[in-house]
């Protein structure tokens, strides 16, 4: 049976991911407690299910430590398991909670977080004095950071998708691309982005190519992207651009085999320029083409998707 495990930060888009998998023909279950994972898989196997997607999040905090061992057991039983972890910047998560007015699952009250040994944030004492903090955003940020700690082991074993600046349709496309790749080897993800919109939080390696000649300053190329032939011709004619491509390619060729040997399943290489439209897009396209013959590869263009 093929099993897709969806984990990630609360507010990062797990519901959108499940909808995409449901559209792709997967039987989806949200918030399954880890201790029910094996019985659920056994039941679905009796029902001859072939494709199952399961979302597990921090609401199962007490039993989360069991999950990595359970996944090993299921793999030993012959199931193909692919783990996807949805992440987003803390600022983005705070904004999303502010917009939806929903309560974070690690908040005991809208302004309090059960951190061991810590005062209740936002609380006032009975004498009329104010407690250590009254800012509800501070309480929410502490809940988010605690959640990151609890999910760190699952994040390390999964393909990470940064949803900070993605629309729902983009995330659905990313999910559908990810599940098409084989799950038995290292997956290499090349991602273009604009520095002015922030570095992707899912990046394992970040290359800054803002020092390269910029097609933006050529009026005929300004509205095009690094996938358009006039921009491709312009950048191929620049020796610095090809030198940068060679350096990135040489670095990855040196270390990818070692990463695979260290049981890494996913490596995301983010390439950034000023607007995420020309130079970074061109290099992502070039590198994807060169590595696709040896590795399972994905390409993403965050700003032009």
N, C-alpha and C positions, 0 to 999 in steps of 0.2 A: 504494500500500500504506500502511496505517496502522501507524506504528511508535511504540511507547511505550518510552521510554528511562528505566530506573530506575537512579538513582545515589544515593549517600548515604553516611553514616557507617557504618562496620562496627559491627554490633550495633543498628542503628536499625530493622530490620524488613524488609529487602529481600526475604527469603525469603517472609515473609507476604504482601507486595505481589505477588510473582510468583504465588503460589498463588491470590490473588484474580483476577488477570488470566487465569490458566489456566482458572479456573471461568467466566470471562466469554467464553471462546472464543478466547483469544490463544495462539499458539504461542510458548512462552517458552524463552529461553536465558539461563543464568546465567553470569556472569564471562566474557563474550566479550571477547577482546583487541580494542582499537580498530582495529588494523591488519587485522582480519578482518571488520570491519563491512560494508564495501562488497561483498566477495565473498559474504558471507552473505546480504545483501539481494538481490543479483543471483540467487543460487541460489533463494531463496524466491519471487522474482518468477517464475522459470521454473516453479516448482511451483504458481503461481497462488495463493499465500498472500495473504490480505487483511489479516489482523490479526496483528502480531508484537510481542512484548515482549522487550526485551533489558536485562539487568542488567550494568552495568559498575561496578567499584569500584576501590579503591586497590591491589588486587593487580596491576592493570595500570599501576602508577605510572609506569613508564618511557615508555609510549606515551600516557598520558592527555592530554598537550598537543595531540595530533593530533585529539582528539575534536571540539572545536568546529568546526574546518574541515570535518571529515567530515560533520557534521550539515548544514552549509551546502550541501555538494555534494549530499547526498541530497534536501534540500528543492528544490534547483534541478532535480533529476530528476523532481520532481512528487510525492514521497512526503510524506504528512502525518505530522509528527513532533511528539510531545508529550513533554516532559521532566518527570519527577517526581524530586524530591530529598528523601530521608528524612533527617531530622535528629533529634537528641536532645541534651539537656544533658549536659555532661561528667560530672556526678555520676551521672546515669542510666546512661550507658555504662559507667562504672567499676563500678557495682553489677551490671549485667548480665554483665560479664565475670567478676566475682567469683562470681556465682551459677553460671555455666556452666563456669567454669575453663578457658575457651578462650583461646588465644593470639591477641593482636592481630596482624593481618597485617604491621604495620610493626615488630614486635618480632623481633630476631634471636634472642633467647632469651626465656624468660618474664620476665626482669627487665632486659633490655638493649635499647636502641633505637639504631639506626644513624644518629645525628644527626651531620652533618659537623662535625668539630672539637670534639665534645663527649666527655667521658669516658664510659665504659661505666657506666651506672647500676646500682647494686646489686653492683658487683664489689668484691672484697677483694684487697688486694695480697698479694704472696707473703710479706711480712714479718709478716703477721698483722694489719696495720692495716686499717681499713675504708675503702673508696673514698668518693667524694663523696656517694653516697646509697645507702641500703640499703632504702628503702621501695619495695616493688614497685608501689604505687599511683602513686608519683611517676613511675616509668618508664612506666606505662600512660597517665597523663595527658599526658605529653610525646608519646607516640605518637599519642594522639587529637588533640592540637593540631597536630601535623605533618600528620596526615590532613586536618584542616580547611583548612590552607594549600594542600595539593595539590588539593583539590576545590573551592576557592573559586570559580574561574571557572565550573565546571559548576553550582554552586549559584546563582550570579547569573542564569543563563539558564533556570532551572527553576521550577516550582511547588514550593514547599517545604512539607513536611508534618512537623510536630513530633510525634514519637511518644513523648515523654518520659513522659506519663501515660496513654497509650492502651492499651486492651486490643487483642488481635489482631482481634477482631470489629469494633471501631471502625475500626481501620486499614483493614481490608478494605472497609468501607462507604465510607470516604473515597476509596479508590482507585477504586472503582466509580463514585462520583459524579464524580470528576475526569475520567475518560475519556469521560463522556457529553457533556461540554461541547465546543463547537467550538474548534479549536486555532488559528484564524486571527485572533483578536482578544485584547484584554486580558481576563483573567479576574479578577474581583473577589471575594475571599473574606472574608466577615464571620465572625468567631469570637468567641464568648463564653467567658469563663474566670473563675476565682477567683484573686485575688491571693494567697490563702493557699497555693495550690498552685504558684505561680510563673508568670511571664510566658511565654507561648509563644515559643519560639525562632524560629518561622517568621514572626513578626509584622513587617510593614514599618512600621505605625503602631499605637500603643497609646493608647487613651483610657481614663482612669480615671474611673468614674462612681460611686465610693463616696460622694461627697458628696450624692447624690440621695436623696430619701425612700425608705426601705427597707421593702418589704412584709413582710420577715421579722418585724418587730415587731407585725404585725397577726395575732393568733392564727388567724383564719379563712383567712389567705393563706400562712401559714408553710410548709405542706407542698406548696403549689402551685408552679408555675413561671411564667416570663414568657410562656409560650404558652397559659396558662389564662385564660379570659375574665375571671374576677374580678380577677386581677392586672393584666390589660390595662386594665380599667376604672379600677382604682386609679391606675395610673401615667399614664394619659391625662388624669386629672383634676389632675395635678401640673404646674404651669406650668414648673418647673425642668427636668422630664424632657423636655418638648417643646422647650425652649430648647436643651438639650444635643443633641437629635436634629437640630435646625436647624443648629447650629454644625458638627457632624460632616458633615452633608450638604453644607453650603456649602464646607467645606474640600475635600472630595473632588471636588465639582463644579469647583472652581478648578484642581485639579492632575491629575486623571486623564487629561485629554487630553494634557497635557504629558508624563506618564509614558508614554503610548502612543506619542507622537512620539519619545520617547527609547528606543523598542524594548523597553519592559518588557512582558512577557507575563502576569505575575501580580502582584497586589498583595493582601496580606493585612492586613486591618484588624481588630485585636484590641480588644475592649471588655471591660473587667474590672470586677467588683464584688467584694464580700467573699466571697460563696459561689458565685458563678457560676450562680445559680439564677433570680433575678428580674429585676433591672434590666438587667444585660448581655444576658440572653436576650431580653427585650422589645425592646431597642434593635436587636439583631441582626436580629430578625424584621422590625421596622419598616423598617430601612435596606435589607435585602435586597429587600423588596417594592417600595421606591421606586426602587432602582437596576436591578432586573431588566428593566425595559423598555428600558434603554439599553446595558447591559453584560451579558456572560456572568457570572453570579453563582453563588456557592456559599455556604451557611451551615453553620456548625458550632457545636455546643454541647458544649464539651469536658467539662463536669462532669455533664451530664445525658444524654449520648448513650446 
